[in-house]
Structure formats: C-alpha cells, structure tokens
Amino acid sequence: MKITVCIGSSCHLKGSRQVVESLQYLIAQNNLKDVVDLSGTFCMNNCQNGVCVTLDGKTYSLTPETTKTFFETEVITKVM
C-alpha cells in the first residue's frame, strides 16, 4: 500500500508536515511499517483542496484534523 503526501508550498501551508507526522505515528502505532509505504512529493496540481494525499493512486484532501479518520477508514480497513 502506497501513501503519497504533497509537500509543496500550498499544501505545506495547509499542514502537510503535520499530516506526514500523524501518518508516521499511526503507521508505527499499528505496526504497519512493512505494509504501508509513506512518501512525499511536490505539487500534485490540486492546491485548492487542502493537503493532497494519494492512497494507491486515489486522491484525497486532508487536514491535520482529518488524518486519523482517513487512516482508520481508508488504511486500516484495507489491511486488516
């Protein structure tokens, strides 16, 4: 499973660093380091929609506040 987080300037201003840190923590907490590949990329050309994140090619818009819910509903449900 591959999660890519935009770390471009617009998403950075909207909290991409906090999203990355939350995802790192949640991946470690759930012992999914061998299952989830977390990476960053620059502009995903979807700047108006918040922090852009792709999960296996599907695009999501996150905020630091919605990251845990995203992880629980989109990641955990697919690996368990």
C-alpha positions in Angstrom: 0.0 0.0 0.0 1.4 3.4 -1.0 0.5 6.7 0.6 2.0 9.9 -1.0 1.6 13.3 0.6 2.1 16.5 -1.2 4.7 18.7 0.5 4.6 21.5 -2.0 4.3 25.1 -0.8 0.5 25.3 -0.8 0.0 22.0 1.0 2.8 22.8 3.4 0.9 26.0 4.4 -2.2 23.9 4.9 -0.5 21.4 7.3 1.2 18.7 5.2 4.0 18.4 7.8 1.5 17.6 10.5 -0.3 15.2 8.2 3.0 13.4 7.5 3.9 13.2 11.2 0.4 11.9 12.0 0.7 9.2 9.4 4.2 8.2 10.5 2.9 7.9 14.1 -0.2 5.9 13.1 1.8 3.6 10.8 4.2 2.8 13.6 1.5 2.5 16.3 -0.3 -0.1 14.2 2.8 -2.0 13.2 2.3 -1.3 9.5 5.8 -0.2 8.5 6.2 -3.4 6.3 2.8 -2.8 4.7 2.5 0.9 4.1 5.0 2.9 2.0 4.8 6.6 3.0 6.4 9.1 0.8 6.3 12.8 -0.1 6.1 14.6 -3.4 5.9 18.1 -4.7 2.8 19.7 -6.2 0.0 17.3 -7.2 -1.9 20.1 -9.0 -4.8 20.0 -6.7 -3.8 23.0 -4.5 -7.3 24.4 -3.8 -8.3 21.2 -2.0 -6.1 21.2 1.0 -3.3 18.7 1.7 -3.3 16.3 -1.2 -2.8 12.7 -0.4 -2.9 9.7 -2.7 -3.6 6.2 -1.5 -2.8 3.6 -4.2 -3.5 6.2 -6.8 -6.7 7.6 -5.4 -6.6 11.3 -4.4 -7.8 12.6 -1.0 -7.8 16.0 0.6 -6.8 16.0 4.2 -6.2 18.4 7.1 -4.2 17.6 10.2 -7.5 17.1 12.0 -8.9 14.6 9.5 -5.8 12.5 9.1 -6.6 10.0 11.9 -10.1 9.4 10.5 -8.7 8.9 7.0 -6.2 6.4 8.3 -8.8 4.4 10.2 -11.4 4.4 7.4 -9.1 4.1 4.3 -5.9 2.4 5.5 -6.8 0.1 8.5 -9.9 -1.3 6.8 -7.8 -2.3 3.7 -5.0 -4.0 5.6 -7.0 -5.8 8.3 
